[in-house]
Amino acid sequence: MLSDLERKVLRICYNYSVANRRPPTIRELCIKTGKPIGRINFILHQLTTKQFIEWKPERHGELRVIQAWEFSWN
């Protein structure tokens, strides 16, 4: 299950990528969420671990959304 901030970052990444034809930068994510760079890096790592995105921090701008939202089968 995703935390609120993970869900928010995932939705920003998806919507931004669709609207701008490129993923948001770390700085853009910081501005949109109001969180520091370290926290955004941690959230992106968590989303990668949970297989919602593909992200390679060593390659700037290489972020791809695999699954745009979390499914809930309650």
Backbone as a ProteinNet text record, in pm:
[ID]
protein_1_A
[PRIMARY]
MLSDLERKVLRICYNYSVANRRPPTIRELCIKTGKPIGRINFILHQLTTKQFIEWKPERHGELRVIQAWEFSWN
[TERTIARY]
84.2	0	89.1	52.2	130.5	92.1	192.8	165.2	105.2	53.3	-5.1	97.6	220	322.4	367	376.4	411	304.6	179.8	68.4	71.4	99.6	105.1	217.4	336.1	449.4	421.9	363.1	329.5	231.7	129	30.7	93.6	180.9	250.2	335.9	410.6	496.9	415	304.3	220.1	160	94.2	27.7	127.2	240.9	342.9	396.9	421.8	475	377.1	250	148.4	138.1	136.5	118.2	241.2	360.3	482.6	572.3	531.1	606.9	746.5	764	889.6	859.3	937.8	913.7	957.7	903.8	947.6	1088.2	1160.5	1291.6	1272.9	1379.9	1374.9	1336.2	1394	1363.4	1215.7	1159.9	1017.4	930.2	969.6	895	903.4	1019.7	1035.2	942	934	847.8	701.1	660.2	519.4	473.6	565.3	527.4	563	657.4	703.6	797.3	853	943.1	1087.3	1184.7	1325.8	1372.1	1485.6	1540.3	1560.4	1613.8	1636.6	1509	1402	1272.9	1218.4	1231.8	1185	1266.2	1397.8	1481.1	1437.4	1406.8	1361.1	1228.4	1135.6	1004.3	1020.1	1104.4	1126.5	1188.8	1279.8	1338.3	1230	1142.2	1032.7	939.9	905.5	818.4	885.7	1017.5	1093	1090.1	1112.3	1110.7	973.8	868.4	731.3	685.1	772.9	751.9	638.2	628.9	535.9	604.8	736.9	814.2	946.1	1007.4	1146.5	1222.3	1325.9	1401.2	1547.1	1629.7	1773.9	1833	1865.2	1913.7	2042.5	2124.7	2250	2227	2110.4	2074.8	1965.5	2003	1908.6	1791.7	1673.1	1554	1503.2	1567.1	1520.2	1427.7	1301.9	1198.4	1079.8	1026.8	912.3	810.3	686.4	578.2	534.9	536.6	494.1	346.2	309.7	171.5	131	30.7	-2.8	-82	-140.1	-214.1	-214.9	-253.5	-256	-394.6	-399.6	-527.2	-565.4	-691.5	-741.8	-858.1	-843.1	-945.6	-1018.7	-1068.3	-1140.1	-1279.7
-117.6	0	124.5	220.2	342.1	443	517.9	627.4	743.1	842.4	958	1028.8	1045.9	1114.5	1031.6	900.5	814.7	825.8	821	832.4	968.3	1074.5	1208.9	1220.6	1171.5	1178.5	1095.3	979.4	894	964.1	1026	1096.8	1217.3	1289.7	1403.2	1353.8	1247.1	1192	1152.3	1084.3	1039.7	1158.9	1247.3	1361.2	1453.1	1477.1	1563.3	1502	1370.7	1302.5	1307.9	1293.3	1298.8	1440.4	1539.3	1677.7	1736.6	1698.1	1762	1671.7	1548.1	1451	1424.8	1446.6	1414.4	1404.2	1326.1	1315	1442.1	1466.4	1583.6	1562.1	1670.1	1662.3	1652.2	1618.6	1613	1749.4	1853.5	1990.5	2024.2	1984.3	2009.1	1932.5	1810.1	1733.4	1800.8	1855.1	1926.7	2047.3	2120.3	2238.8	2198.2	2096.7	2056.4	1992.4	1926.7	1860.6	1942.7	2034.4	2111.5	2032.5	1924.2	1837.7	1856.5	1829.9	1843.6	1730.9	1754.2	1659.7	1520.6	1513.3	1383.3	1302.3	1368.5	1299.5	1251	1333.7	1294.6	1176.7	1179	1065.2	937.3	947.2	830.6	778.6	868.9	828.9	764.3	820.8	760.8	621.9	605.6	473.9	375.3	419.3	334	294.5	389.3	359.7	263.6	273.4	179.9	40.1	32.4	-95.6	-163.2	-84.3	-137.3	-154.5	-128.8	-148	-63	61.5	156.1	241.3	259.4	337.2	267	303.5	269.2	399.5	400.6	524.1	490.6	561.3	544.1	677.8	692.8	822.1	870	777	818.1	878.5	855.5	911.7	1015.5	1139	1247.2	1243.8	1252.6	1257.7	1123.3	1015.5	884.4	825.3	851	803.5	763.8	645.5	598.4	537.6	580.2	526.7	393.9	289.4	156.4	137.2	169.1	155.2	288.9	354.2	491.6	504	397.5	405.1	269.2	272.6	151.9	88.9	-38.4	-108.9	-154	-140.6	-184.5	-279.9	-401.2	-504	-536.1	-438.1	-461.4	-508.8
0	0	0	-81.6	-93.3	14.4	60.3	152.9	72.3	142.2	74.3	-13	38	-39.2	-160.2	-144	-257.5	-365.9	-326.4	-420	-491.2	-414.1	-470.6	-573.7	-540.3	-632.3	-757.4	-741.8	-855.6	-949.3	-894.1	-976.5	-1046.1	-975.7	-1037.7	-1153.8	-1132.5	-1238.1	-1360.7	-1337.1	-1448.8	-1523.2	-1450.3	-1513.8	-1583.5	-1521.1	-1579.8	-1709.3	-1707	-1824.7	-1941.6	-1913.2	-2018.3	-2074.7	-1988.5	-2032.2	-2101	-2057.1	-2106	-2191	-2209.9	-2290.5	-2236.4	-2108.3	-2039.9	-1891.3	-1820.4	-1675.8	-1603.4	-1486.2	-1408.7	-1353.5	-1334.1	-1271.4	-1120.2	-1051.1	-904.7	-850	-905.1	-860.2	-880.9	-994.2	-1019.9	-920.7	-887.6	-787.5	-650.5	-617.2	-489.5	-483.5	-591.9	-596.9	-585.4	-659.2	-660.9	-529.8	-459.1	-333.2	-210.1	-223.6	-108.5	-18.3	-69.3	8.4	-37.3	50.5	13.7	-80.2	-144.1	-242	-182.1	-61.2	2.2	18.1	55.5	72.5	-61.7	-165.8	-299.4	-351.1	-331.3	-372	-301.5	-172.6	-96.8	-152.8	-180	-233.6	-371.1	-457	-589.2	-576.2	-480.7	-456.3	-410.2	-321.8	-274	-389.2	-475.2	-589.6	-687	-699.7	-783.4	-722.3	-592.2	-521.3	-532.4	-524	-532.7	-677.5	-772.6	-916.3	-973.2	-927.4	-986.3	-1092.1	-1077.8	-1174.4	-1202.5	-1315.3	-1343.4	-1332	-1249.2	-1225.1	-1209.3	-1283.9	-1273.9	-1232.1	-1102.7	-1053.4	-1119.3	-1168.2	-1231.6	-1370.2	-1427.4	-1557.7	-1536.3	-1537.7	-1510	-1608.4	-1553.2	-1636.8	-1683.4	-1641.9	-1686	-1580.4	-1598.4	-1507.8	-1593.8	-1569.6	-1647.7	-1553.3	-1568.3	-1486.4	-1546.6	-1464.7	-1508.5	-1476.7	-1354.6	-1307.7	-1247.1	-1305.5	-1268.8	-1139.2	-1091.2	-965.9	-898.7	-774.9	-692.6	-701	-725.2	-728.9	-589.4	-556.5	-427.1	-451.6	-408.8	-429.5	-301.7	-231.7	-105.1	-126.9
[MASK]
++++++++++++++++++++++++++++++++++++++++++++++++++++++++++++++++++++++++++

